[in-house]
Amino acid sequence: SLPSQILGAAWYPNSTANGDYWNWSANLAQGSYTLTIFGLKFADHGKTEVYLDGVLVEGSLKDWYAAAIAYNEQQILEIEFAESGFHGIQVKVNGKNASSSGYWLRLSCLILRYR
């Protein structure tokens, strides 16, 4: 078993369109991980989904809309990699809240922690 470790990526993507996405990849050990995504919620923000190696993570839809600005919002997902090797994580804008005025997305950090 691997010692507990944190793999992080500083991220500052800005999205303005439905379907925009960001890719992050690393050589990872087989096993269970906690994925935490930090971002900003605001009145013109969209929703996102997370994909691992091109496969949608069930329950990963996150609405980044808020009527008033909210900093350091988190999305926490428990994920699993069946095999060690090079793996990709994608965060993709997919729709928006009916109250949102746009598809903006401002993410600040992705943290992947081996469990």
N, C-alpha and C positions, 0 to 999 in steps of 0.2 A: 504494500500500500504506500502511496505517496504521502509525504508530509503535507499538511494543510498549506496551501499556497494561494496567493492572489495574483492573478494576471490582469493587468489593467490596460486601458487605452484611453488617452485623453482624446476627446472627440468634440468638434465644434461644427457639425453639419447644419446647414440651413436649407430647408426645403420650402418651395412655394407651390409645388404641383403634386397632385394625386399621382401615385406610382413612383415617386422619387425613392431612392434606396441608398443604403450605405452597407458596405461589406467590410468585415473584419475577419482575419484568419490567423491561425496559429497551429503549431504542431502540439497536439494534446494527448495526454494519456487516456486510456480507456477508463470510464468510471462516471461518477455522478458529480455534477457541478451546480453551484448556485450562480445564476447570471443576474446581475443588477445593472439596470440602465437608469441613469440620472438625466433629468431634463427639466425644461421650463414648461409650465402650463399657462396658456393665455387665450384671449378671446378669438384669435385668428388661427388657432392651431388645429391640426388634423389628428387622425387616429393612425396607429401603427400596428403591424404584425411582425413577428419574429420568425425567421426561418433558420434551421440548422441543416447545413449541407443540402440546401434547396428544398427541404421539407418543412411545411408549416408546423410550428409548435402549437399544439392544442391549447386553447385558453390564453393565447398571447396577445389578443387584441387589446390595445391600450388607447384610451381617449385622452389626448393631451390638451383638451379644451378646459378653460376656466374663465368665468366672467371677469375675475380680477387676477392679476399676475401672481403666480405661485412658483417660487424657486425651489430647486433641489427635490423635485418630485421623483419618486422611484417606481420602477417596475421590477419586480422580483420574480424570477422563474426558476424552477428546479428542472434541470435538463440532464440528459444522459448520452454519453458517447459509447457505442457498443464496441468500438475498436480504437486502438491508439493510432495516431497519424495526423495528417494535415486536415483540419476541419474549418468550415466557414460558417460565420454567423452573419445574417443579413437582417437589417431593420428596414421595413418598407412602409411608406405612407399608403394607407388603404382607407379612403373615405374621410368623412368629418362629421362631427356632431352637428345636428340641425341648427344649433345656435351659433356655431362657429362661422366666421366670415372668410375663412380660407383654409389652406392646407399647410400652413407653416409648421415647422418642427425645429426645435432648438434642443439638441441633446448635448450634454457636457461630458459624460463619462460612461464607460462600459467596464464593469468589473466581473471577472470570471473567477470563482473560488472553488477549488477542488474540495469535495466533501469526503 
